[in-house]
Amino acid sequence: MNSRLLPGQRRFRAFAGCAVVIVSILILVWQFNSKTEPVYDGKSLSAWLEEYEKTFRLWNNPPDSGAREAIVRIGADALPFLLNYIASEDPLQVKWQIQKATGGPAHPSDSPEAHSHSLGIAGFAALQERAKPAEGALQRMLGSRKALIRRNAAICLGYLGQAGVTAIPELLAHVEDEDREVSNAAIWALGNLGEQSDYVVPRLVELTSREYPSLEVFEALAKFGDRARIAVPKLKQLAEGRDPAVALLAVETVERIDAVTGAELRAKLRGRKP
């Protein structure tokens, strides 16, 4: 039996194959677009995020509230929407989403894109370790060409707690990101995770040698507490330096790492001539 196909048969098979691919793509697009927001207690995820974001303050510990509990109850079902929020680059679409959820623009003075990012970060802060399934996606976002998306991803990873430990190498790779906001976000995230001190603290100590070390470096070291003792000699050096603002930050950081040494440095700082 001849297994060779006639030209017409080959064209038909090629056409059929293309049709299958096109139909599959259309099905995926339809599934994505038809996916509705999770709802808890009669309110959509975006509505709960709007409510929670009003009390949430970036860099701080997430406040307890009914809105946070609702986001926690929604759980992993919220993650695709939160990832979409923090990666949003279409202000008009975001504005439409916010208005649809709330009946009007929530923050007229802010750009819709920035507000969308804020909602997404607030959602990750509420979920904390429960957002572990999104860790891989967040790490990939750290490689974005958009600095704001890298920043958002770093902050969200910092809220994952123990679930974010595997992201530490990626965060360390961004502590000297070309964009200072990304760098500061990665440093903050490392401090907030507070893990792998033997690996993280030496890198943070190196960053204190910058001409203008950021507040986030000192805060991150302080969060490690006595596990950051190797930072004390460098911090003492800064505390005795000429820059009064840096000296004060260094003293306050040592006080949270080694109370005795911190008290000594505080006394010396008070005795310095202005």
N, C-alpha and C positions, 0 to 999 in steps of 0.2 A: 504493500500500500504506500502511495506517495504521500509523505508528510509535509512536503513543501506547500506553502500557502500562495494562492494567487494574489496578484496586486490588489484586487478589490477586497479580498479577505484581510490582507495586512492593514489596509486603510481602515477597515471596519474595526479591527481589534485595537488599533491605535486610537481611533475615535472613542471606542468604548472605554479604554483605559483612562483617557483624558476626562471623560464624562464622570467616571467614578471618583477621580481626584477632585473635580470641581464640586460634585455633590457632597463629598466628605467635608470640604472646606466650608461650604454653605451651611452644612449641619452644625459644624463647630461654631461658626459665627452666630448662627441662630441661637445655639445653646448659651453662648456667652451673653448676647444681648438680651435674651429672655430671662436671664438669671435675676431674680428679684432679691432685694436686700433682706437679710434676716430680720425678723420681728420678735420682740420680747415684750410681753405685757401690753400689747396693742400699739407699741411705738417702734418705728424702724431704727436700724442701727445708726443711721446718720442723725436722727433726732436725738438719740441717747448721746452720741458723740458731741453734738452741739451743746447739750446740757452739761456734760462732763467737762468740756473744754473751757467753760466759763470759770471753773474753779481750779483747773489744772494750770500749773506754772512750770514752764520748761526748766529742766535741770533739777527740780525739786522732787522729793518723794511724792508719789501719786496720792492725792487725798482720798479718803474713804467717803463714799456717797452712794445714794441709790442708783445714780447713773453708772457708776463704776461697777456696781453689782450686776446691773443689767448687761453691760458689755462683757463681763466675765461669764454670765449665763449664756450669752450668744456664743462665746468661745471661738473655736477654730473656724466656725462659719464666717466670722468677721474678717479673717485674714486676707482673702482676695481683695476685699474692698479697701482695707487699710493699706495694702501694698499699692493699690491704684491711687489712693489719696496722696501718699508721700512721693509718688513718681509722677504726679500730674504735671503736665506741661501745656495744658489747654485751658486757659482761664475762662473762656466762654462756656465750655462744657462743665467745668467745675461750678461756675456761678449758677448754671441751670440746675445742677444736682443739689446745691445748697438751697436754692429757692424752692425746688420741688419738695425737699424734706421739711423745710421750716415755714414756708409761706412767705418768705422775704429774705433779703440779704442780711446775714447775721452781723457782719462786721463791715459796714459801708466804708470805713476809713482804710481798711486793709485790701490788698489785691485778693481776688478770689483764689488765685493759685496759692498764695501764702497761707490763706485760711484753710485751704484743703490740706496742705502739708501739716498744719497745726492739728487738725482733726485726726489725721493718720497717726501722728506721733502720740497724741493723747490716748488713742486706742491701744497702741503697743504698751504704753506706760500702764494702762489699766490691766491688760492681760498678763504682763510680765512673763514668767516662765511658761505660761500657757501658750505663748506665741512661738514656741520652739519650732513648729513645723514651717515657719516662715524664715528661719535662720538662713537657709541656703539662698533664698531669693534676696535677702538683705545683703548677704556677702557679695552676691553678684552685682547688686546696685552700687557697692563701693567702687566698682570698676567703671561706673558711668562717666561719660565725658562731661556731664553736667555737675558742676560743683555742688549745687543745692541738693541734688539727689544723693550725692555721696554724703553730704552732711546729714541729711535726713536718715539715711541708712545707718550711719554710725550712732546717732542718737538712739534710734530704735533698738539696735543691738545692745546698747548700754543698759536698756531696761529689761533685758532677758534674764538677768540673774545667772544662776548656775547653768541655765540652758544656753547661755551665750559664750561659754568658755571656749568652745572650739573656734570662735571668731576672733580670739585674741591675736593670733598671728596677722590676720588681715587688718585689724585695727592698728597694730603696731606699725604696719607698713604705711599707714596714713598719718602718723603723728607729725610728719614733716611734709604733709601734702602741700602742693603749690598754692592752694587756697587756704588762708589762715583760719577761716571758719570751719573748714573740714578738719584741719589739724586739731583745732580746739575741741571739736565734737568727738574726735577719736580719743583724745586724751581724757576728756570727761568720761567717755564710755568705759575706758580701761579702769578708771578710778571707781566708777559706779559698780562695775562687775566685781572688783576687789579680789580677783583670783590670780594665781600664778605669780605671786610677788617676786620670787627669785628671778623670774623672766622679765617682768614688767618694770619693777622699780628701778633697776639699773638704767633702763632706757629713759625713764622719766627723769632720773638724775642728770643724764646727759642734756636733756632739754632745758635744764635750769641755767645752762651756760649760754643760752641765746642772749643776744644783746638786750632784747626785751622779752624775758620769759613771761608766758601768759599766766593769768590767774588760775586757769584750769590745771596747770602743772602742779602748782602748790596744793590745790584742792585734792587732786588725785593722790598725791603723796600722803596727805593728811588722812585720807580715807583708809589707807593701808595700815595706819597706826604703827604699833611697835614692829610690824613686819617691814617697815621702811627705815629701820635704824641705819642702814648703810648710807642713807641720804643725809644724815645729820652733819657729817664733816663739811659737805658742800653747802648745806643750809647755814651752818655757822659762818662760813666764809661770806656768804651773801648778807647775813645779818650784821656783819661787821664792815660791809661795803659802804660806798658813798651814797648810793641811791636810797633815800629814806623810805620810799614806797616799797621797794623790793626788800629792804631790810625788815620792815614790819611784816610783810608776807612770810618771810623766812622764819621769823620768830614765832609767829602764830602757827606755822606748820610744825615746827619743832615741838611746840607745846603739846600738840596732839600726838606726837610720836614718842617723845621722851619728856615727861613733865619736869623732871629735875633739871635737865639741861635747858629746857625751855624757860624755866623760871630764872636761871642764871642769865640767859641771853636777854630776857625781858628787863632785868635789872640794869644790865649794861646799856640797853637801848634807852632807858629812861635817863641814864646818867650822861648820855652823849650831848654835846653842845649842839644847838640848832645850827 
